[in-house]
Amino acid sequence: MKTESIEARGVDYSRVFTQAIDRLHAEGRYRVFIDILRNKGMFPNARCFAGHNGPKPITVWCSNDYLAMGQHPKVIAAMEEALHDVGAGSGGTRNIGGNTHYHVDLEGELADLHGKQAALLFTSGYVSNEATLSTLAKVLPNCIIYSDELNHASMIAGIRNSGCEKRVFRHNDLAHLEELLAADDAAAPKLIAFESVYSMEGDIAPIAAICDLADKYNALTYLDEVHAVGMYGPRGGGISERDGVAHRLTIIEGTLGKAFGVMGGYIAADRTIVDVIRSYAPGFIFTTSLSPVLVAGVLASVRHLKQSSAERDGQQAAAATLKAMLRDAGLPVMAGETHIVPVMVGDPVKAKKISDILLAEYGVYVQPINYPTVPRGAERLRFTPGPAHSEAMMRELTDALVEIWDRLELRAAA
Ligand SMILES: Cc1ncc(COP(=O)(O)O)c(C=O)c1O
C-alpha cells in the first residue's frame, strides 16, 4: 500500500493546498500579518515583533479604532468593573443563559442612537450583515436585493446565502439603480443594500436619494454604517444621522469594533423586523453571545461618543491635515470627503514593498490593501489618521513616503 502512486489514490490534497498558496505568492498578494502590541493610553504608538530582535516601537497608521476609544479610560474602567463583577464570558446563547443585562442595556442604547424602536447585537459586524440579509430575504418570498457593486464581503455573503435574486448596481449610481428597479415586477418585494462610507475609497453614498428611489419603488433599505457610526452625526449615529435621514432607512447596521473600539456588530430597525431576525437568523441564534465585559466596554464607548464630539472633530481635522500634506507633497492621495486617506499604488508587489520599507526603516505601520479587498490594479495604502496622530507624525510620514516614492521611481507611474 505504501508504494501506491498518488494518482492511484486520487486527490493529492497537500499539493492542491500548496498550489492555492503559491498562486497568492505569484500574484504578490500573499497576506503577512504584522505582529504588534498597542501601548495602552499611548495610541498610535505600539510595539512590533515581526522580523526584529525584540519589540520595536512603531506608529500605527491603519487602525480602524478610528477614535482610539479602545484605549479610552472610561471604556477600560467599564470593562474592568464588569470583569470583576460578573466574570469573563456570557456562558450561553442569548436564548439559553447568555442574555445579560449589559446586552439588554446596549441594545436600548443603540436603538436610541439611530432613533429606531429596537436593536440586536451580533458577535461582529460581519455576522450582523450575513445573518440579517440572508434571513430577511428568506422571510420575504421572491425578494430581489439591489446591491451596490462595492458592498462589503459580509453583505455579499448574506445576499448569496439568502438564495434570492440579486441585481448589482454601479457604485453610488442612482440612474443605474433606478433602471434595475424599474425593470423588475412592481409587485415583487425589494431591498436596496448599500453602505454609507465606503471604507476603501472614502466616499459617501447619496442616502436621501436612494431612499427616494426606495419610496418610489416600494423597496426596503439596508444601510451598513460600519465606517461611520461613532464618527459622524452630532451623537455618532453615522452619516444617516448627519444627513437627518435615519428615520427613512428600514435597517441600519453597524460595528462595535471600529470607532467604538471594542468588538461586536448590530442592527437597528423597527421592533417587528428585529424580532424576525432575533427569531429566525441562525447567525444570531446558534452562537454564544458577546462577553459582558466587551458589552460593558461598548456601552461606555457609545454613551461617551453620544455626548462628546471632541474625538470626531479631532479625527476630521487630522484627516484633512494629512490629506493636504500628502497632496502638497505630490503623492497620489485619492479624493474623498471622509476620514479615510487612501494613497493609490496600483500594483500589489509595490504596495507591499512600500509597506515593508515603511515598517523596517521608518517604524511606520500601514498594511497594503490588495485584491479581493479592492479590485486588481487598484492596490493602495490606506491611512486612518485619528485624533491622536500629531502633525509631527504626519510630517514624518509624508517625508518617508516622498523618499520611498523617489527611491522606487513611482512618481511617473502614479
Ligand atoms: C463595510 C463593512 N461592513 C462590515 C464589516 C464587518 O465588521 P466587523 O469587523 O465588525 O466584523 C466591515 C469590516 O471590515 C466593513 O468594512
The ligand as an ORCA input file, in Angstrom:
! r2SCAN-3c Opt
* xyz 0 1
  C     -18.314     47.856      5.280
  C     -18.061     46.811      6.321
  N     -19.107     46.138      6.812
  C     -18.923     45.189      7.752
  C     -17.669     44.891      8.249
  C     -17.508     43.839      9.295
  O     -17.439     44.432     10.561
  P     -16.664     43.670     11.732
  O     -15.210     43.995     11.570
  O     -17.272     44.180     12.987
  O     -16.931     42.211     11.536
  C     -16.558     45.577      7.763
  C     -15.214     45.232      8.317
  O     -14.195     45.477      8.000
  C     -16.746     46.562      6.769
  O     -15.719     47.225      6.253
*
